[in-house]
Amino acid sequence: MKSQPLILVVDDQLQNIELLEAHLIPQGYAVVKASSGKEALEKISGNQIDLVLLDIMMPGISGLEVLEKLRKDNKTRLIPVVMVTALREDEDKIKALEAGCDDFISKPFDKVELLARVKSILKISDYLRQLEEKEKFKEVVDKASDGIAICSPDYIIKDGNAAVLKYLNITEAKNSNLVEMLFKDYAVSINKEALMDLTVAHKTFDLVRQKSETAEALYLEVTRDLVKNSSGELLSIVFILRDVSAARTEERIKQDTLTFIAHKLRTPLGVISGHMALLQGGTYGQLNAEQKEAVDDVSKQSALLVLIAEELLGLTIAGGHSL
C-alpha cells in the first residue's frame, strides 16, 4: 500500500464530498473528487485509485452503473468500492452487493465508523493485490523453461517452479535440502564447500546426470545468487537451473570428432616425418639440390601438420575438462 492512499469520493452533492474530505484528509489520505458517474470513470482511468467512496443515487450514470463498469474491466476490477447509501436503500444495497461492492457507509456519516471501514478495506485490498501479483508471478515462473528454486539461508527449498521439479526428477520440492539433493544424484563441477560458501554472492557451476535406462543424460548450468535486505541480512538463496544438454552434446560430438581426426593424423604424419628425416640424412642416397629442396619443403609441411594435430588434441583434452 502506498504511504498516502488515494481515495476517490464520488457524490453529486458538494457538501457530502466536503464532509468526507474533512474526515479523510487529516488522517493522511489523499482525496480525488468527482460529482458524477462519468467524471468518476475519467478520474479512475487517469489516477492510481486505492479506494472509491461511491454514492449510489446520482443523475446520469448511477453509482451502480459505475460499479458494474469497474468490475468488468480487468484494470479496475480489484479497486475496492464502498457504496454510500441512505439508511433505507435496502434494495439498492442488494443490487450493489450483487454487482460486487466491498462495503457500505450510510448517510449521515459517522466519523469513527467511516475511518474504521476505510482503514479495514484498504488493508484487505492491499493483501488481495499482493496475492494477485504473487499468482501472476507464479504463473509466469511456472511457464519458464529454466528451473527456479528459492531456498532459505540453510538451503531448504521454500518454493520451486515446474521446470525445477522436472530437472530434479521429483514431484515435490518444498522442505528438501537442495544441496544434499544435488550431490546425491548429480556430478557437480564444484565441491560442496565451494557451493555453500556464502561470502561469494554469485556462483555458476554445472550439474551432470548420466544416461540411464530410464532417463537421458542431462547437463544443467546452474547459477546461485544471494538475496539480502538493505541491512545485509541474508533472506533467501535463489538457484536457476538451465538445461544445456543440447549444446553440451553438440560440444561433445565436436570434441570427439576432433580427437578422432587428430589421432588418425598422428600415425601417418609420424611415418611421413620419419621418412623425411631419413631422406634428409642421406639414408636413401644422396639428393641433388632440387631434390633436397623438395624434401625440405615436404618435411616443413609435415611438421606443421604434426603441430596442428597436437594442438587439436590439446584443445579436445582441455575442452573435455569442462564437461
C-alpha positions in Angstrom: 0.0 0.0 0.0 1.3 3.5 -0.8 2.4 5.8 2.0 -0.6 8.1 1.2 -3.6 6.1 -0.2 -5.6 7.9 -2.8 -9.4 7.8 -2.3 -11.9 8.9 -4.9 -15.0 10.4 -3.4 -18.0 10.4 -5.8 -21.2 12.3 -4.9 -23.4 14.8 -6.8 -23.8 16.8 -3.5 -20.8 19.0 -2.9 -21.5 19.2 0.9 -21.2 15.4 1.1 -17.8 15.5 -0.7 -16.6 18.3 1.6 -17.6 16.4 4.7 -15.8 13.2 3.6 -12.7 15.3 2.8 -12.8 16.8 6.3 -12.8 13.4 7.8 -10.2 11.7 5.5 -7.5 14.3 4.8 -6.5 14.8 8.4 -5.9 11.0 8.7 -3.3 11.2 5.9 -5.5 10.2 2.9 -5.3 11.9 -0.4 -8.7 12.7 -1.9 -9.8 13.0 -5.5 -13.3 14.3 -6.1 -16.0 13.6 -8.8 -19.5 14.9 -8.9 -20.9 12.4 -11.4 -20.5 8.8 -12.6 -18.9 9.9 -15.9 -16.4 12.1 -14.1 -15.7 9.2 -11.7 -14.8 6.9 -14.5 -12.5 9.5 -16.0 -10.7 10.1 -12.7 -10.2 6.4 -12.2 -8.7 5.9 -15.6 -6.2 8.8 -15.0 -5.2 8.0 -11.4 -4.0 5.1 -9.3 -7.0 4.9 -7.1 -6.8 2.8 -3.9 -10.4 3.2 -2.8 -13.7 4.6 -4.2 -16.4 6.0 -1.9 -19.3 5.9 -4.4 -22.8 7.4 -3.9 -25.5 5.1 -5.3 -28.0 7.7 -6.3 -26.6 10.1 -8.9 -28.1 11.6 -12.1 -26.8 10.3 -15.4 -24.6 7.3 -14.8 -25.6 5.9 -11.4 -23.2 4.6 -8.8 -24.4 1.0 -9.6 -23.5 1.5 -13.3 -20.1 2.8 -12.3 -19.5 -0.2 -10.1 -20.5 -2.6 -12.8 -18.1 -1.0 -15.3 -15.3 -1.2 -12.8 -15.9 -4.8 -12.1 -16.0 -5.7 -15.8 -12.6 -4.1 -16.5 -9.5 -6.2 -15.6 -7.6 -3.0 -14.9 -10.1 -1.8 -12.2 -11.8 -4.9 -11.0 -9.7 -5.1 -7.8 -10.3 -1.5 -6.8 -12.3 -1.6 -3.6 -15.6 0.2 -3.8 -17.6 1.3 -0.7 -21.1 2.4 -1.6 -22.5 5.5 0.1 -26.2 4.9 0.8 -29.2 6.4 2.7 -30.4 4.3 5.6 -33.4 2.8 3.8 -31.9 1.9 0.4 -32.1 -1.8 1.1 -33.0 -2.8 -2.5 -30.0 -0.8 -3.8 -27.8 -2.4 -1.3 -28.7 -5.9 -2.6 -28.1 -4.8 -6.1 -24.7 -3.3 -5.1 -23.7 -6.5 -3.4 -24.6 -8.5 -6.5 -22.6 -6.0 -8.6 -19.5 -6.6 -6.4 -19.2 -3.7 -3.9 -17.0 -4.3 -0.9 -18.9 -2.4 1.8 -21.4 0.3 2.7 -21.4 3.6 4.5 -24.7 5.1 5.5 -25.6 8.8 5.4 -25.3 10.8 7.6 -21.7 9.8 8.1 -20.3 8.6 11.4 -16.7 9.7 11.5 -15.5 6.7 13.7 -17.3 4.2 11.5 -16.1 5.8 8.3 -12.5 5.8 9.2 -12.6 2.2 10.6 -14.2 1.0 7.3 -11.8 2.8 5.1 -8.7 1.5 7.1 -10.0 -2.1 7.1 -10.9 -2.1 3.4 -7.6 -0.6 2.3 -5.7 -3.3 4.3 -7.8 -6.1 2.7 -7.4 -4.6 -0.7 -3.6 -4.4 -0.4 -3.5 -8.0 0.7 -5.6 -9.1 -2.3 -3.4 -7.2 -4.7 -0.3 -8.8 -3.3 -1.9 -12.2 -3.7 -2.8 -11.5 -7.3 0.7 -10.3 -8.1 2.1 -13.4 -6.4 -0.2 -15.6 -8.5 0.8 -13.8 -11.7 4.4 -14.1 -10.8 3.9 -17.8 -10.1 2.2 -18.3 -13.4 5.0 -16.7 -15.3 7.7 -18.6 -13.4 5.9 -21.9 -13.9 6.0 -21.3 -17.7 9.7 -20.6 -17.7 11.9 -23.2 -19.2 14.6 -22.6 -16.6 14.2 -24.3 -13.3 13.9 -21.8 -10.4 14.3 -22.9 -6.7 14.1 -20.4 -3.8 15.8 -21.6 -0.7 16.0 -20.4 2.9 19.5 -19.5 4.1 20.1 -23.1 5.2 19.4 -24.3 1.6 15.9 -25.7 2.4 13.7 -25.3 -0.7 10.7 -23.0 0.0 9.4 -22.7 -3.5 10.1 -24.0 -7.0 8.6 -24.0 -10.4 7.5 -26.8 -12.7 10.9 -26.9 -14.5 12.9 -27.4 -11.4 10.7 -30.4 -10.4 11.4 -31.9 -13.9 15.1 -31.3 -13.8 15.5 -32.7 -10.3 13.1 -35.6 -11.2 10.9 -35.1 -8.1 7.2 -34.4 -7.6 7.6 -32.1 -4.6 10.5 -29.7 -3.8 9.4 -27.9 -0.7 11.3 -28.6 2.6 14.0 -30.6 0.9 17.7 -29.6 1.2 18.7 -28.7 -2.3 22.5 -29.1 -1.8 22.1 -32.6 -0.4 19.9 -33.5 -3.3 22.3 -32.2 -5.9 25.4 -34.0 -4.5 23.4 -37.2 -4.1 22.1 -37.5 -7.6 24.4 -35.4 -9.8 28.0 -34.9 -10.7 28.7 -31.4 -9.6 31.5 -29.3 -11.1 32.4 -27.7 -7.7 32.8 -29.2 -4.3 30.1 -28.8 -1.6 32.1 -26.3 0.5 32.6 -24.0 -2.5 28.9 -24.2 -3.4 27.8 -23.3 0.2 30.4 -20.5 0.6 28.1 -17.5 1.3 31.0 -15.0 1.1 30.5 -15.1 -2.7 27.2 -13.7 -3.8 27.1 -15.2 -7.3 28.3 -18.7 -8.4 28.0 -20.7 -11.6 28.5 -24.4 -11.8 27.5 -27.5 -13.8 25.4 -30.5 -12.9 25.5 -33.7 -14.9 23.2 -36.7 -14.7 24.5 -39.6 -16.7 22.3 -41.5 -19.1 20.4 -44.5 -17.6 17.8 -47.0 -18.7 15.0 -44.6 -17.6 16.4 -41.2 -18.4 18.5 -39.4 -21.0 21.7 -37.6 -20.0 21.1 -34.2 -18.6 23.5 -31.3 -18.5 22.4 -28.3 -16.3 24.2 -25.0 -16.0 23.3 -23.6 -12.5 23.6 -20.1 -11.1 23.3 -19.4 -7.3 22.6 -15.9 -6.1 22.0 -14.5 -2.6 19.1 -12.2 -1.8 19.7 -9.8 1.1 17.8 -7.0 2.7 19.0 -3.4 3.0 20.8 -4.3 6.2 22.8 -7.1 4.5 20.8 -9.9 6.2 20.5 -13.0 4.0 16.9 -13.6 3.2 17.0 -16.4 0.6 19.2 -18.2 -1.9 18.0 -18.5 -5.5 19.1 -21.3 -7.8 18.4 -21.1 -11.6 18.9 -24.4 -13.5 19.2 -24.1 -17.2 19.1 -27.2 -19.5 22.2 -27.0 -21.7 22.1 -30.7 -22.8 21.7 -30.0 -26.5 24.7 -27.5 -26.5 26.9 -29.8 -24.4 26.0 -32.9 -26.5 26.9 -30.9 -29.7 30.1 -29.8 -28.0 30.9 -33.4 -27.0 30.4 -34.6 -30.6 32.7 -31.9 -31.9 35.3 -32.8 -29.3 35.1 -36.5 -30.1 35.3 -35.7 -33.8 38.4 -33.6 -33.4 40.0 -36.2 -31.2 39.3 -38.9 -33.7 40.8 -36.8 -36.6 43.9 -35.8 -34.5 44.6 -39.4 -33.5 44.1 -40.6 -37.1 46.5 -38.0 -38.4 49.3 -38.7 -35.9 50.3 -42.1 -37.2 50.6 -41.3 -41.0 52.2 -38.0 -40.2 54.7 -39.8 -37.9 55.6 -42.1 -40.8 56.0 -39.2 -43.2 58.1 -37.2 -40.8 60.3 -40.3 -40.2 61.0 -41.0 -43.8 61.6 -37.3 -44.5 64.3 -37.3 -41.8 65.9 -40.4 -43.4 65.8 -38.8 -46.8 67.4 -35.6 -45.4 70.1 -37.7 -43.7 71.1 -39.5 -46.8 69.9 -42.9 -45.7 68.3 -43.4 -49.1 71.2 -41.9 -51.0 72.5 -38.5 -51.8 70.0 -35.9 -53.0 70.7 -33.3 -55.6 69.9 -29.7 -54.8 66.5 -29.7 -56.4 65.5 -33.0 -54.6 66.8 -31.7 -51.2 64.8 -28.5 -51.6 61.6 -30.5 -52.3 62.2 -32.9 -49.4 62.9 -29.9 -47.1 59.5 -28.4 -48.1 57.7 -31.6 -47.6 59.4 -32.0 -44.2 58.4 -28.5 -43.1 54.7 -29.1 -44.1 54.5 -32.4 -42.4 56.0 -30.9 -39.2 53.3 -28.2 -39.5 50.6 -30.9 -39.8 52.0 -32.7 -36.7 51.8 -29.4 -34.8 48.2 -28.9 -35.9 47.3 -32.4 -34.8 48.9 -31.9 -31.4 47.0 -28.6 -31.0 43.8 -30.3 -31.8 44.4 -33.0 -29.2 45.3 -30.3 -26.7 42.0 -28.5 -27.4 39.9 -31.6 -27.0 41.6 -32.5 -23.8 41.1 -29.0 -22.3 37.5 -28.9 -23.6 36.8 -32.2 -22.0 37.6 -30.9 -18.5 34.6 -28.5 -18.6 32.1 -31.3 -19.1 
